[in-house]
């Protein structure tokens, strides 16, 4: 399973794209349905530990 597949299985995430060359995961999520903490926990459980602080992009 790819990181993007694990991410899109989390309720509230509407888009995910992983860049294995740069070890990054870009996601779009509804913060009314999930949170960074819940996403981090679910990704860790799926075997894709998230390190560092998230970078928020403005629309």
Secondary structure, 3 states (H helix, E strand, C coil): CCHHHHHHCCCCEEEEEEECCCCEEEEEECCCCCCHHHHHHHHHHCCCCCCCCCCCCCC
